Amino acid sequence: MTEINAQSQQTLDSLLTKLGAKKLDTSGTKSYKSTLGQEDFLKLMTAQLSNQDPFQPQSNDQMIAQMAQFSTVSGITQLNSTLSGIQTTISDNRIATAANFVGKTVLVPGNVALPDDAGAISGAVDLPTDATGLTLQITKENGELVKSIELGSNNAGLVGFEWDGRDASGTKIGAPRYYVKATMTAAGKQSAAATDIYAPITEATVGTSSTDQQFKVAGIGKVNLTDIKSFKY
């Protein structure tokens, strides 16, 4: 084994000192770094510049490439930290948003309508195409027809309706719930049309970034945030 002379050992010790390295601990306890930070990178670069061969110096392109790599890694680390903070903020906002929805009246797909404090119900018919005729039938749970509403011709889209909960004589019916059914006429043919109901949100779940926000709507059940078509205050 070739021994290192005193001058070479001194040069090596000087380089190790600049790199922040420690001499071997003869006590058996060793300390190692698991990661390198910006300070370590600067020490390495300074030591590299100080100890390069003056007759064959490292090219500017190589130095710039090394600095660019470290800058990229540093930027990714900062980005991860920023995204983590954003995720926490979004999670907090989800909780606040979910709480604010409770009690709001929304328009969602369905055919079961619970009357409001005045005994009235409201909603909309979702027409897939233009219709020359549109009829809405409202029944009790036992199937008894209590109201038929002619909505006439309408263009494709949502066609709103409202019923005060009273029969032809003006007497309030007072049923706990009603069922609505829409029939449209287009190109001389009749077909069923989808209905939407206005109802209050009674419960809201706190969703995550990978799940849809869900709500429980009176008379309808669970619906996703994307199912809500309109709000009514």
ZALO-590845 format. One line per 8 residues: number of its first residue (from 1); their letters; for each residue x, y, z of N, C-alpha, C. Coordinates in nm, 3 decimals. Layout:
// ZALO-590845
NUM> A> X,Y,Z,X,Y,Z,X,Y,Z  ...
***
This chain:
// ZALO-590845
1> MTEINAQS> 0.086,-0.119,0.000,0.000,0.000,0.000,0.089,0.124,0.000  0.056,0.217,-0.084,0.135,0.340,-0.094,0.091,0.439,0.013  0.184,0.487,0.090,0.150,0.583,0.195,0.138,0.723,0.137  0.050,0.803,0.197,0.030,0.941,0.154,0.129,1.029,0.228  0.207,1.108,0.154,0.304,1.194,0.221,0.233,1.307,0.293  0.308,1.381,0.373,0.250,1.485,0.458,0.184,1.594,0.376  0.245,1.635,0.266,0.189,1.745,0.186,0.057,1.702,0.121  0.055,1.576,0.069,-0.068,1.527,0.007,-0.178,1.513,0.111
9> QQTLDSLL> -0.141,1.466,0.232,-0.240,1.451,0.339,-0.296,1.587,0.379  -0.209,1.688,0.381,-0.254,1.822,0.417,-0.352,1.875,0.311  -0.319,1.850,0.184,-0.410,1.894,0.076,-0.544,1.822,0.086  -0.540,1.691,0.113,-0.663,1.613,0.127,-0.746,1.661,0.244  -0.679,1.686,0.358,-0.750,1.735,0.476,-0.815,1.869,0.448  -0.745,1.956,0.373,-0.799,2.087,0.339,-0.924,2.074,0.253  -0.919,1.982,0.156,-1.034,1.960,0.069,-1.152,1.904,0.147  -1.124,1.809,0.235,-1.232,1.751,0.315,-1.296,1.853,0.408
17> TKLGAKKL> -1.211,1.943,0.460,-1.263,2.049,0.547,-1.357,2.141,0.471  -1.319,2.175,0.346,-1.405,2.261,0.264,-1.537,2.193,0.233  -1.533,2.060,0.218,-1.654,1.984,0.189,-1.739,1.961,0.313  -1.686,1.996,0.429,-1.759,1.975,0.553,-1.751,1.833,0.605  -1.656,1.754,0.549,-1.640,1.616,0.593,-1.559,1.609,0.721  -1.586,1.508,0.802,-1.515,1.491,0.927,-1.420,1.373,0.916  -1.314,1.378,0.995,-1.220,1.268,1.000,-1.286,1.149,1.065  -1.231,1.033,1.036,-1.286,0.910,1.090,-1.285,0.914,1.243
25> DTSGTKSY> -1.401,0.881,1.298,-1.415,0.879,1.444,-1.369,0.742,1.494  -1.255,0.742,1.560,-1.198,0.615,1.606,-1.278,0.554,1.721  -1.371,0.631,1.775,-1.450,0.577,1.887,-1.555,0.478,1.837  -1.573,0.472,1.705,-1.670,0.376,1.650,-1.802,0.441,1.617  -1.823,0.566,1.655,-1.947,0.637,1.624,-1.927,0.720,1.499  -2.009,0.696,1.397,-1.997,0.766,1.271,-2.122,0.849,1.244  -2.103,0.960,1.175,-2.215,1.048,1.141,-2.216,1.071,0.991  -2.328,1.044,0.929,-2.341,1.061,0.785,-2.462,1.149,0.755
33> KSTLGQED> -2.451,1.223,0.644,-2.565,1.300,0.595,-2.644,1.217,0.496  -2.775,1.217,0.511,-2.858,1.140,0.418,-2.900,1.222,0.297  -2.892,1.356,0.308,-2.930,1.443,0.198,-2.832,1.559,0.188  -2.825,1.619,0.072,-2.741,1.736,0.048,-2.829,1.856,0.021  -2.800,1.965,0.089,-2.876,2.087,0.071,-2.802,2.189,-0.013  -2.855,2.310,-0.019,-2.795,2.415,-0.101,-2.655,2.451,-0.050  -2.639,2.453,0.083,-2.508,2.486,0.140,-2.403,2.382,0.101  -2.445,2.253,0.103,-2.353,2.147,0.063,-2.314,2.159,-0.083
41> FLKLMTAQ> -2.411,2.193,-0.166,-2.383,2.208,-0.309,-2.282,2.320,-0.333  -2.300,2.432,-0.263,-2.207,2.544,-0.280,-2.066,2.507,-0.234  -2.057,2.428,-0.125,-1.926,2.384,-0.077,-1.859,2.294,-0.180  -1.939,2.202,-0.238,-1.885,2.112,-0.339,-1.837,2.190,-0.462  -1.915,2.287,-0.504,-1.879,2.363,-0.623,-1.754,2.447,-0.598  -1.745,2.507,-0.476,-1.628,2.587,-0.442,-1.503,2.500,-0.436  -1.516,2.383,-0.373,-1.402,2.291,-0.364,-1.360,2.243,-0.502  -1.459,2.220,-0.588,-1.427,2.175,-0.724,-1.351,2.282,-0.801
49> LSNQDPFQ> -1.392,2.408,-0.786,-1.324,2.518,-0.854,-1.183,2.539,-0.798  -1.170,2.523,-0.665,-1.040,2.547,-0.601,-0.938,2.440,-0.634  -0.985,2.319,-0.663,-0.893,2.207,-0.682,-0.890,2.153,-0.825  -0.948,2.226,-0.918,-0.943,2.179,-1.057,-0.804,2.202,-1.117  -0.775,2.128,-1.217,-0.647,2.139,-1.287,-0.645,2.270,-1.364  -0.553,2.363,-1.332,-0.552,2.493,-1.402,-0.523,2.478,-1.551  -0.462,2.366,-1.592,-0.434,2.345,-1.734,-0.550,2.279,-1.807  -0.641,2.219,-1.729,-0.760,2.158,-1.787,-0.881,2.193,-1.701
57> PQSNDQMI> -0.915,2.321,-1.696,-1.029,2.364,-1.612,-1.160,2.308,-1.665  -1.254,2.293,-1.574,-1.385,2.243,-1.614,-1.454,2.348,-1.701  -1.522,2.304,-1.805,-1.585,2.397,-1.899,-1.704,2.468,-1.835  -1.735,2.586,-1.888,-1.850,2.663,-1.838,-1.979,2.585,-1.856  -1.988,2.511,-1.967,-2.110,2.436,-1.994,-2.136,2.333,-1.885  -2.030,2.265,-1.840,-2.045,2.166,-1.735,-2.088,2.230,-1.603  -2.028,2.341,-1.571,-2.064,2.411,-1.446,-2.209,2.458,-1.451  -2.247,2.514,-1.565,-2.385,2.563,-1.578,-2.484,2.447,-1.569
65> AQMAQFST> -2.446,2.333,-1.630,-2.534,2.215,-1.625,-2.553,2.168,-1.482  -2.444,2.167,-1.403,-2.454,2.126,-1.263,-2.542,2.221,-1.184  -2.524,2.350,-1.207,-2.605,2.450,-1.136,-2.753,2.438,-1.176  -2.776,2.409,-1.304,-2.914,2.395,-1.352,-2.981,2.274,-1.288  -2.906,2.163,-1.274,-2.961,2.045,-1.211,-2.999,2.071,-1.066  -2.910,2.137,-0.995,-2.940,2.167,-0.854,-3.059,2.262,-0.844  -3.064,2.360,-0.935,-3.175,2.455,-0.934,-3.307,2.384,-0.959  -3.304,2.285,-1.050,-3.425,2.209,-1.080,-3.472,2.130,-0.958
73> VSGITQLN> -3.378,2.060,-0.893,-3.412,1.983,-0.774,-3.465,2.073,-0.664  -3.400,2.187,-0.645,-3.444,2.282,-0.543,-3.583,2.335,-0.574  -3.608,2.361,-0.704,-3.740,2.410,-0.745,-3.849,2.308,-0.722  -3.818,2.180,-0.750,-3.916,2.074,-0.729,-3.948,2.060,-0.581  -3.847,2.071,-0.497,-3.869,2.062,-0.352,-3.961,2.174,-0.305  -3.935,2.295,-0.355,-4.018,2.410,-0.318,-4.160,2.393,-0.370  -4.173,2.338,-0.492,-4.305,2.314,-0.550,-4.384,2.215,-0.468  -4.318,2.107,-0.426,-4.385,2.008,-0.343,-4.435,2.068,-0.213
81> STLSGIQT> -4.353,2.154,-0.154,-4.393,2.221,-0.030,-4.513,2.311,-0.053  -4.511,2.384,-0.166,-4.622,2.474,-0.198,-4.751,2.396,-0.222  -4.741,2.285,-0.299,-4.858,2.203,-0.328,-4.916,2.142,-0.201  -4.829,2.106,-0.108,-4.876,2.051,0.019,-4.958,2.155,0.095  -4.911,2.280,0.092,-4.985,2.388,0.158,-5.119,2.414,0.090  -5.119,2.408,-0.045,-5.243,2.429,-0.119,-5.344,2.319,-0.088  -5.295,2.194,-0.079,-5.382,2.082,-0.048,-5.449,2.099,0.088  -5.373,2.148,0.184,-5.429,2.172,0.318,-5.536,2.281,0.313
89> TISDNRIA> -5.509,2.386,0.235,-5.606,2.495,0.222,-5.733,2.447,0.155  -5.719,2.366,0.049,-5.835,2.314,-0.021,-5.918,2.226,0.071  -5.851,2.144,0.152,-5.922,2.059,0.246,-6.004,2.141,0.344  -5.945,2.250,0.395,-6.017,2.338,0.487,-6.135,2.403,0.417  -6.115,2.445,0.291,-6.223,2.509,0.216,-6.338,2.412,0.188  -6.305,2.284,0.166,-6.409,2.185,0.143,-6.502,2.175,0.264  -6.444,2.179,0.382,-6.525,2.170,0.504,-6.617,2.292,0.514  -6.561,2.410,0.490,-6.640,2.533,0.498,-6.750,2.535,0.391
97> TAANFVGK> -6.714,2.491,0.269,-6.812,2.489,0.161,-6.925,2.392,0.190  -6.891,2.273,0.238,-6.993,2.173,0.270,-7.090,2.227,0.374  -7.039,2.295,0.477,-7.124,2.349,0.582,-7.216,2.458,0.529  -7.167,2.539,0.435,-7.248,2.648,0.381,-7.363,2.599,0.294  -7.353,2.478,0.240,-7.459,2.426,0.154,-7.581,2.380,0.233  -7.559,2.337,0.356,-7.669,2.284,0.436,-7.778,2.390,0.454  -7.903,2.351,0.423,-8.017,2.442,0.436,-8.054,2.513,0.306  -7.965,2.511,0.208,-7.992,2.575,0.080,-8.088,2.489,-0.002
105> TVLVPGNV> -8.173,2.554,-0.080,-8.266,2.484,-0.168,-8.205,2.471,-0.306  -8.199,2.348,-0.356,-8.132,2.323,-0.483,-8.223,2.246,-0.578  -8.193,2.259,-0.706,-8.267,2.186,-0.810,-8.185,2.064,-0.850  -8.241,1.945,-0.826,-8.171,1.821,-0.855,-8.265,1.723,-0.925  -8.209,1.628,-1.001,-8.294,1.529,-1.068,-8.375,1.448,-0.968  -8.502,1.425,-0.999,-8.588,1.346,-0.912,-8.733,1.367,-0.947  -8.819,1.286,-0.886,-8.964,1.300,-0.911,-9.045,1.301,-0.782  -8.978,1.302,-0.668,-9.047,1.308,-0.539,-9.028,1.447,-0.480
113> ALPDDAGA> -9.140,1.514,-0.453,-9.135,1.652,-0.403,-9.199,1.662,-0.266  -9.123,1.718,-0.171,-9.178,1.747,-0.038,-9.226,1.891,-0.036  -9.349,1.917,0.008,-9.400,2.055,0.009,-9.325,2.142,0.109  -9.314,2.272,0.078,-9.249,2.365,0.170,-9.347,2.406,0.279  -9.312,2.504,0.358,-9.396,2.546,0.471,-9.533,2.594,0.425  -9.543,2.643,0.301,-9.670,2.690,0.248,-9.747,2.581,0.177  -9.689,2.460,0.171,-9.754,2.348,0.105,-9.729,2.341,-0.044  -9.641,2.425,-0.097,-9.615,2.431,-0.241,-9.494,2.347,-0.279
121> ISGAVDLP> -9.488,2.311,-0.408,-9.372,2.242,-0.463,-9.331,2.312,-0.593  -9.205,2.295,-0.632,-9.157,2.356,-0.756,-9.043,2.273,-0.812  -9.016,2.294,-0.939,-8.909,2.218,-1.004,-8.900,2.255,-1.150  -8.857,2.161,-1.230,-8.841,2.186,-1.373,-8.849,2.055,-1.449  -8.886,2.066,-1.577,-8.884,1.952,-1.668,-8.766,1.971,-1.761  -8.685,1.867,-1.778,-8.565,1.876,-1.861,-8.597,1.818,-2.000  -8.625,1.907,-2.095,-8.661,1.862,-2.230,-8.536,1.834,-2.312  -8.523,1.713,-2.370,-8.407,1.682,-2.453,-8.414,1.748,-2.591
129> TDATGLTL> -8.538,1.777,-2.637,-8.560,1.842,-2.767,-8.676,1.940,-2.754  -8.697,2.020,-2.858,-8.813,2.110,-2.860,-8.941,2.027,-2.852  -9.040,2.080,-2.780,-9.166,2.008,-2.763,-9.283,2.097,-2.803  -9.378,2.040,-2.874,-9.500,2.113,-2.911,-9.603,2.107,-2.800  -9.585,2.017,-2.707,-9.676,2.006,-2.593,-9.604,1.947,-2.474  -9.645,1.991,-2.354,-9.582,1.941,-2.231,-9.685,1.942,-2.119  -9.706,1.825,-2.059,-9.804,1.810,-1.952,-9.736,1.757,-1.827  -9.770,1.817,-1.714,-9.714,1.774,-1.585,-9.827,1.721,-1.499
137> QITKENGE> -9.811,1.599,-1.446,-9.909,1.540,-1.357,-9.850,1.523,-1.218  -9.927,1.565,-1.118,-9.885,1.557,-0.978,-9.980,1.465,-0.905  -9.924,1.362,-0.840,-10.007,1.264,-0.771,-9.963,1.249,-0.626  -10.052,1.188,-0.547,-10.018,1.151,-0.410,-9.939,1.019,-0.412  -9.898,0.977,-0.295,-9.822,0.851,-0.285,-9.904,0.731,-0.331  -10.039,0.737,-0.313,-10.125,0.625,-0.351,-10.161,0.628,-0.500  -10.105,0.725,-0.573,-10.131,0.732,-0.717,-10.247,0.823,-0.755  -10.315,0.880,-0.658,-10.429,0.968,-0.687,-10.382,1.098,-0.753
145> LVKSIELG> -10.437,1.131,-0.869,-10.400,1.254,-0.940,-10.462,1.374,-0.868  -10.379,1.471,-0.830,-10.430,1.589,-0.760,-10.415,1.717,-0.844  -10.329,1.714,-0.945,-10.312,1.834,-1.028,-10.250,1.796,-1.162  -10.304,1.855,-1.268,-10.247,1.839,-1.402,-10.221,1.979,-1.456  -10.097,2.001,-1.499,-10.057,2.135,-1.546,-10.012,2.126,-1.691  -10.073,2.208,-1.777,-10.035,2.215,-1.917,-9.929,2.326,-1.932  -9.811,2.288,-1.976,-9.701,2.383,-1.991,-9.680,2.426,-2.136  -9.759,2.369,-2.229,-9.756,2.413,-2.368,-9.627,2.376,-2.442
153> SNNAGLVG> -9.602,2.450,-2.550,-9.481,2.424,-2.631,-9.361,2.496,-2.570  -9.246,2.428,-2.575,-9.124,2.484,-2.515,-9.002,2.436,-2.593  -8.898,2.518,-2.587,-8.772,2.478,-2.648,-8.699,2.379,-2.558  -8.601,2.309,-2.614,-8.523,2.214,-2.537,-8.454,2.284,-2.421  -8.443,2.212,-2.308,-8.382,2.270,-2.189,-8.473,2.259,-2.069  -8.444,2.335,-1.966,-8.523,2.331,-1.844,-8.648,2.419,-1.856  -8.762,2.360,-1.821,-8.890,2.433,-1.820,-8.942,2.431,-1.677  -8.944,2.544,-1.613,-8.982,2.551,-1.472,-9.131,2.535,-1.448
161> FEWDGRDA> -9.165,2.484,-1.329,-9.306,2.473,-1.289,-9.316,2.500,-1.140  -9.436,2.538,-1.097,-9.463,2.563,-0.955,-9.610,2.536,-0.929  -9.638,2.473,-0.817,-9.777,2.443,-0.777,-9.793,2.479,-0.631  -9.904,2.547,-0.600,-9.925,2.598,-0.464,-9.979,2.496,-0.366  -10.002,2.372,-0.411,-10.049,2.268,-0.321,-10.199,2.269,-0.297  -10.273,2.340,-0.381,-10.419,2.349,-0.365,-10.490,2.284,-0.483  -10.612,2.234,-0.457,-10.690,2.174,-0.564,-10.766,2.282,-0.641  -10.854,2.240,-0.731,-10.925,2.335,-0.817,-11.013,2.431,-0.739
169> SGTKIGAP> -11.061,2.388,-0.621,-11.147,2.474,-0.539,-11.067,2.566,-0.446  -10.934,2.554,-0.449,-10.850,2.638,-0.364,-10.821,2.581,-0.228  -10.862,2.457,-0.206,-10.838,2.392,-0.078,-10.698,2.330,-0.075  -10.627,2.356,0.034,-10.493,2.300,0.047,-10.503,2.149,0.069  -10.431,2.073,-0.013,-10.439,1.927,-0.004,-10.361,1.876,0.117  -10.241,1.925,0.139,-10.167,1.891,0.260,-10.105,1.754,0.265  -10.076,1.692,0.151,-10.009,1.561,0.150,-9.863,1.578,0.193  -9.803,1.477,0.257,-9.664,1.490,0.303,-9.562,1.488,0.188
177> RYYVKATM> -9.599,1.429,0.076,-9.510,1.426,-0.040,-9.593,1.403,-0.167  -9.535,1.445,-0.278,-9.602,1.431,-0.407,-9.505,1.370,-0.508  -9.564,1.308,-0.611,-9.485,1.254,-0.722,-9.521,1.330,-0.848  -9.419,1.365,-0.925,-9.443,1.442,-1.048,-9.400,1.358,-1.169  -9.477,1.371,-1.277,-9.449,1.298,-1.401,-9.475,1.392,-1.518  -9.381,1.399,-1.610,-9.393,1.488,-1.725,-9.404,1.408,-1.854  -9.494,1.452,-1.942,-9.510,1.390,-2.073,-9.497,1.498,-2.179  -9.406,1.476,-2.275,-9.382,1.574,-2.380,-9.430,1.520,-2.515
185> TAAGKQSA> -9.465,1.613,-2.604,-9.505,1.577,-2.739,-9.407,1.642,-2.836  -9.344,1.560,-2.919,-9.248,1.608,-3.017,-9.260,1.525,-3.143  -9.269,1.591,-3.259,-9.284,1.523,-3.388,-9.407,1.432,-3.388  -9.512,1.476,-3.319,-9.636,1.401,-3.316,-9.637,1.281,-3.224  -9.528,1.259,-3.149,-9.521,1.145,-3.059,-9.504,1.190,-2.914  -9.568,1.114,-2.824,-9.558,1.144,-2.682,-9.451,1.055,-2.616  -9.381,1.113,-2.521,-9.279,1.037,-2.447,-9.258,1.102,-2.311  -9.201,1.026,-2.220,-9.175,1.078,-2.086,-9.055,1.172,-2.090
193> AATDIYAP> -9.057,1.271,-2.004,-8.946,1.367,-1.991,-8.896,1.367,-1.847  -8.766,1.383,-1.831,-8.707,1.382,-1.697,-8.749,1.506,-1.618  -8.764,1.489,-1.487,-8.804,1.600,-1.401,-8.697,1.629,-1.296  -8.692,1.754,-1.254,-8.604,1.799,-1.147,-8.689,1.864,-1.039  -8.646,1.851,-0.915,-8.722,1.901,-0.802,-8.638,1.998,-0.719  -8.699,2.107,-0.673,-8.635,2.195,-0.577,-8.657,2.139,-0.437  -8.549,2.120,-0.363,-8.559,2.064,-0.228,-8.439,2.112,-0.145  -8.454,2.117,-0.013,-8.344,2.164,0.072,-8.238,2.057,0.098
201> ITEATVGT> -8.114,2.102,0.112,-8.005,2.012,0.151,-8.008,1.996,0.303  -8.014,1.872,0.349,-8.023,1.846,0.493,-7.892,1.796,0.552  -7.800,1.751,0.465,-7.675,1.695,0.516,-7.568,1.707,0.408  -7.446,1.732,0.450,-7.334,1.744,0.355,-7.216,1.663,0.406  -7.158,1.584,0.319,-7.039,1.508,0.355,-6.915,1.590,0.318  -6.808,1.569,0.391,-6.682,1.636,0.362,-6.603,1.547,0.268  -6.602,1.580,0.140,-6.533,1.498,0.041,-6.383,1.519,0.045  -6.314,1.439,-0.034,-6.169,1.452,-0.049,-6.138,1.491,-0.192
209> SSTDQQFK> -6.009,1.512,-0.220,-5.968,1.551,-0.353,-5.997,1.445,-0.458  -6.014,1.319,-0.414,-6.038,1.211,-0.508,-6.183,1.164,-0.511  -6.270,1.226,-0.432,-6.412,1.189,-0.431,-6.499,1.310,-0.455  -6.619,1.287,-0.509,-6.713,1.395,-0.534,-6.776,1.442,-0.403  -6.804,1.570,-0.396,-6.876,1.624,-0.282,-7.020,1.576,-0.290  -7.070,1.515,-0.183,-7.206,1.463,-0.182,-7.293,1.535,-0.080  -7.424,1.542,-0.113,-7.521,1.604,-0.025,-7.643,1.513,-0.012  -7.712,1.527,0.099,-7.839,1.458,0.117,-7.950,1.560,0.101
217> VAGIGKVN> -8.038,1.536,0.004,-8.146,1.629,-0.029,-8.279,1.569,0.015  -8.361,1.648,0.082,-8.489,1.601,0.135,-8.577,1.545,0.023  -8.623,1.420,0.044,-8.712,1.356,-0.052,-8.641,1.291,-0.169  -8.515,1.328,-0.193,-8.440,1.277,-0.308,-8.335,1.175,-0.267  -8.263,1.205,-0.161,-8.154,1.119,-0.118,-8.020,1.182,-0.147  -7.918,1.099,-0.166,-7.782,1.149,-0.189,-7.762,1.192,-0.334  -7.701,1.308,-0.351,-7.669,1.359,-0.485,-7.528,1.415,-0.481  -7.464,1.416,-0.596,-7.330,1.476,-0.608,-7.343,1.624,-0.635
225> LTDIKSFK> -7.236,1.696,-0.607,-7.234,1.841,-0.632,-7.261,1.869,-0.780  -7.211,1.783,-0.869,-7.229,1.803,-1.012,-7.372,1.780,-1.058  -7.456,1.718,-0.971,-7.597,1.695,-1.007,-7.683,1.818,-0.984  -7.633,1.913,-0.906,-7.712,2.033,-0.876,-7.719,2.123,-0.999  -7.838,2.158,-1.040,-7.859,2.238,-1.160,-7.888,2.385,-1.131  -7.939,2.412,-1.011,-7.974,2.551,-0.978,-7.991,2.564,-0.828  -7.984,2.690,-0.780,-8.005,2.722,-0.639,-8.124,2.817,-0.628  -8.198,2.804,-0.517,-8.308,2.896,-0.491,-8.304,2.936,-0.345
233> Y> -8.300,3.067,-0.318,-8.289,3.115,-0.181,-8.421,3.173,-0.134
***
